[in-house]
């Protein structure tokens, strides 16, 4: 027998290890595992974040009972059932078609429709259900969006946005009226580190340029035309906030609530495969004029 000279600090534990004492059932520790961890080993095609989303949405049952918390722990041997339904939200949404040919589809995106899925599973319809995404509009922004029908066309169109050869015109209703009727805003934008999902004007940020023009106004609001030459995330919303005239209904950067974000992508000028230059338009929503 080899002796190490090391003694157990708890004699009763040494007797358990040696088999001299048998623990009662109450004293035995039953090993349990988090539900999301257990599922990671079963459903390997999904990442853990997606599985957690499934659990929270009520798609998972354990031994026939629905479980809503990913950190709920179970013993080995339980029966886990995952039922992922078809898309539940916006299932019947059908954006109006502005133009279509063998290469592209141009739509008038309604408010509330996401441009692209978030994560591996998205429980609602997005623009990607209609074609290959070329550019994006925020969920709460309506208007012209172009989709490709094949990867080659998608690359051709995306390059125009990257090279600033695709020209966009937006319309917005602002809270208050800008002092200048028209101006060029050259204001770099960076992520707001205090609120990482938002952005702000920052001299260390990325170059961002917007031209605006007041089309009509009253004492409380202004309808403006906005022409961005760059495509930064939330660019128009951040630039208008910096002017101290945020877009009406902007829940992130605004001060005045409304039934929607009053931002609309009205026109898109772009070259289609074959070299034809076209301008597509989505009519201004009725509520934009009803504000005045």
PETA-V688166 format. One record per pair of residues at least 24 apart in sequence whose ideal C-beta (glycine too) atoms are under 10 Angstrom apart, sorted by the first residue. I is the first residue (numbers start at 1). J is the second residue. Records with the same first field share a line. If there is no record, write none. Layout:
I: J, J
This chain:
30: 73, 75, 76
31: 73, 75, 76
32: 72, 73, 74, 75, 76, 78
33: 73, 74, 75, 76, 78
34: 69, 70, 71, 72, 73, 74
35: 60, 62, 67, 68, 69, 70, 71, 72, 73, 74, 78, 80
36: 60, 69, 70, 71, 72
37: 70, 71, 73
38: 62, 72, 73, 74, 75, 76, 78, 80
39: 70, 80, 82
42: 80, 82
43: 80, 82, 84
45: 120
46: 82, 84, 119, 120, 121
47: 119, 120, 121
49: 119, 120, 121
50: 84, 119, 120, 121
51: 82, 120, 121
53: 118, 119, 120, 121, 122, 123
54: 82, 83, 84, 120, 121, 123
55: 82
57: 84, 85, 88, 121, 123
58: 83, 85
59: 83, 84, 85, 121, 123
60: 84
84: 121, 123
85: 123
86: 123
87: 117, 121, 122, 123, 124, 125, 126, 129
88: 123, 124, 125
89: 113, 114, 122, 123, 124, 125
90: 114, 123, 124, 125, 126, 129
91: 123, 124, 125
92: 125
93: 124, 125, 126, 129, 130
94: 125, 130
95: 125, 127, 130, 142, 145, 147, 282
96: 282, 283
97: 130
98: 143, 144, 145, 146, 268, 280, 281, 282, 283
99: 144, 146, 272, 278, 280, 281
100: 131, 147, 149
101: 149, 272, 273, 274, 276
102: 149, 150, 153, 273
103: 148, 149, 150, 152, 153, 154, 156, 157, 272, 273, 274
104: 131, 132, 134, 146, 147, 148, 149, 150, 153, 154, 156, 157, 270, 272, 273, 278, 280
105: 130, 131, 132, 145, 146, 147, 148, 149
106: 131, 144, 145, 146, 147, 268, 270, 272, 278, 280, 281, 282
107: 131, 143, 144, 145, 146, 147, 280, 282
108: 142, 143, 144, 145, 264, 265, 280, 281, 282, 283, 285
109: 136, 137, 138, 139, 141, 142, 143, 144, 145, 264, 265, 282
110: 142, 143, 260, 285
111: 137, 138, 139, 140, 141, 142, 143, 249, 259, 260, 261, 262, 263, 264, 285, 287
112: 139, 140, 142, 260
113: 137, 139, 140, 141, 142, 145
114: 138, 139
115: 139, 141, 145
132: 157, 158
133: 158
134: 158, 159, 160, 161, 166, 270
135: 160, 161, 162, 166, 168, 231, 265, 268, 270
136: 161, 231, 233
137: 168, 170, 263, 264, 265
138: 233, 234, 236, 237, 250, 252, 261, 263, 265
139: 261
140: 237, 247, 249, 250, 251, 252, 260, 261, 262, 263
141: 170, 172, 236, 237, 247, 260, 261, 262, 263, 264, 265
142: 171, 260, 261, 262, 263, 264, 265, 266, 282, 284, 285, 288
143: 168, 169, 170, 171, 263, 264, 265, 266, 267, 268, 280, 281, 282, 283, 284, 285
144: 168, 169, 170, 264, 265, 266, 267, 268, 269, 270, 279, 280, 281, 282
145: 265, 268, 280, 282
146: 268, 270, 272, 278, 280
148: 273
150: 273
152: 273
153: 272, 273
156: 270, 271, 272, 273
157: 270, 271, 272, 273
160: 269, 270, 271, 272
161: 231, 268, 270
162: 231
164: 209, 228, 229, 230, 231
165: 269, 270, 271, 277
166: 231, 268, 269, 270, 271
167: 227, 228, 229, 267, 268, 269, 270, 279
168: 226, 227, 228, 229, 231, 236, 265, 266, 267, 268, 269, 270
169: 211, 225, 226, 227, 228, 264, 265, 266, 267, 268, 269, 279, 281
170: 210, 212, 224, 225, 226, 227, 228, 235, 236, 247, 263, 264, 265, 266, 267
171: 215, 223, 224, 225, 226, 262, 263, 264, 265, 266, 267, 282, 284, 285, 288
172: 212, 222, 223, 224, 225, 226, 236, 237, 240, 245, 246, 247, 248, 249, 250, 261, 262, 263, 264, 266, 288
173: 216, 217, 220, 221, 222, 223, 224, 247, 248, 249, 256, 258, 260, 261, 262, 263, 264, 287, 288, 289, 290, 291, 292
174: 212, 214, 217, 220, 221, 222, 223, 224, 226, 240, 241, 243, 244, 245, 246, 247, 248, 250, 254, 256, 262
175: 220, 221, 222, 240, 241, 244, 245, 246, 247, 248, 249, 250, 254, 255, 256, 258, 262
176: 217, 219, 220, 221, 222, 240, 243, 244, 245, 246, 248, 255, 256
177: 214, 216, 217, 218, 219, 220, 221, 222, 223, 224, 245
178: 212, 213, 214, 217, 222, 224, 240, 243, 244, 245
179: 214, 243, 244, 245
180: 212, 213, 214, 243
181: 212, 213, 214, 215, 217, 222, 224
182: 211, 212, 213, 214, 215, 224, 225
183: 210, 211, 212, 213, 214, 243
184: 209, 210, 211, 212, 227, 229
185: 209, 210, 211, 212, 226, 228, 235, 236, 238, 239, 240, 242, 243
186: 210, 229, 230, 239
187: 232, 235, 238, 239, 242, 243
188: 230, 232
189: 230, 232, 233, 234, 235, 238, 239, 242
190: 232, 238
191: 233, 234
192: 238
195: 252
197: 233, 234, 252
198: 233, 234, 237, 238, 241, 252, 253
199: 232, 233, 234, 235, 237, 238, 241, 252, 253
200: 234, 238, 241, 242, 253
201: 238, 239, 241, 242
202: 238
205: 232, 238
206: 230, 232, 233, 235
207: 232
208: 232, 233, 234, 235, 236, 238, 239
209: 235, 239
210: 235, 236, 238, 239, 240, 243
212: 236, 239, 240, 243, 245
214: 245
215: 284
216: 289, 292
217: 292
218: 291, 292
220: 248, 256, 291, 292
221: 245, 248, 256, 262, 288, 291, 292
222: 248, 291, 292
223: 248, 262, 284, 288, 289, 291, 292
225: 266, 267
226: 263, 264, 265, 266
227: 267
236: 263, 265
237: 261, 263
248: 287, 288, 291
249: 287, 291
258: 287, 291
259: 287
260: 285, 287, 288
262: 287, 288, 291
263: 288
264: 288
